[in-house]
Amino acid sequence: MKDWVQEKVSSDQEDWVCEGVEAEILQSVGGGWKKGRVKIRLELEFIPDDPLIENTEEDDLQAPPSPLDDFRKA
């Protein structure tokens, strides 16, 4: 992923994604300014086209009998 980013963005933009850029943030509860880095993080999520099939009680009732059912009852 890092190699792809390096190919697609300029060196200035690459700093934001890979290393982060130097920054200061003003703390909300006193304390003044705090030094650090700001970095952009990219998150990818795969969502399959097929919807998930959830088992319901009706599905369980319609299930074919299993040869192990006799053992389970014993």
C-alpha positions as CSV (number, residue, x, y, z in Angstrom):
1,M,0.0,0.0,0.0
2,K,2.8,2.4,0.9
3,D,4.4,1.8,-2.5
4,W,1.1,2.6,-4.3
5,V,0.8,5.8,-2.3
6,Q,4.3,6.8,-3.2
7,E,3.5,6.3,-6.9
8,K,0.2,8.3,-6.9
9,V,1.0,11.3,-4.7
10,S,3.6,14.0,-4.7
11,S,6.3,14.1,-2.0
12,D,4.4,16.9,-0.1
13,Q,1.2,14.7,0.0
14,E,3.2,11.6,0.8
15,D,4.3,13.2,4.1
16,W,0.7,13.5,5.2
17,V,0.0,9.8,4.5
18,C,3.3,8.1,5.4
19,E,5.3,10.0,8.0
20,G,2.8,12.7,9.1
21,V,3.6,16.4,9.3
22,E,4.8,18.4,12.3
23,A,2.0,20.2,14.0
24,E,1.0,21.9,17.3
25,I,-2.4,21.6,18.9
26,L,-3.9,23.8,21.6
27,Q,-5.0,21.7,24.5
28,S,-8.6,22.4,25.6
29,V,-7.9,22.2,29.3
30,G,-5.0,24.6,29.8
31,G,-1.5,23.4,29.3
32,G,-0.9,25.5,26.2
33,W,0.4,24.1,22.9
34,K,1.4,20.5,22.4
35,K,3.8,19.5,19.6
36,G,3.3,16.3,17.6
37,R,2.5,15.1,14.1
38,V,-0.7,15.0,12.0
39,K,-1.1,11.9,9.8
40,I,-3.9,10.9,7.4
41,R,-4.9,7.3,7.8
42,L,-6.8,5.4,5.1
43,E,-9.1,2.6,6.0
44,L,-10.4,0.1,3.5
45,E,-13.4,-2.2,4.1
46,F,-14.6,-5.1,2.0
47,I,-18.4,-5.5,1.8
48,P,-19.6,-8.6,0.0
49,D,-22.4,-8.4,-2.5
50,D,-24.2,-11.4,-1.1
51,P,-26.3,-10.6,2.0
52,L,-25.7,-12.6,5.1
53,I,-28.2,-15.4,5.7
54,E,-29.2,-15.5,9.3
55,N,-30.7,-18.7,10.9
56,T,-34.1,-18.3,12.3
57,E,-36.1,-20.7,14.4
58,E,-38.3,-21.4,11.4
59,D,-35.2,-22.5,9.4
60,D,-34.3,-24.8,12.3
61,L,-37.7,-26.4,12.3
62,Q,-37.6,-27.1,8.6
63,A,-34.1,-28.7,8.7
64,P,-34.1,-32.3,7.5
65,P,-33.8,-35.0,10.2
66,S,-30.2,-36.0,11.0
67,P,-29.1,-39.6,11.5
68,L,-27.6,-38.4,14.8
69,D,-30.9,-37.2,16.2
70,D,-31.5,-40.6,18.0
71,F,-28.1,-40.3,19.7
72,R,-28.8,-36.7,20.8
73,K,-32.1,-37.7,22.4
74,A,-30.5,-40.5,24.4
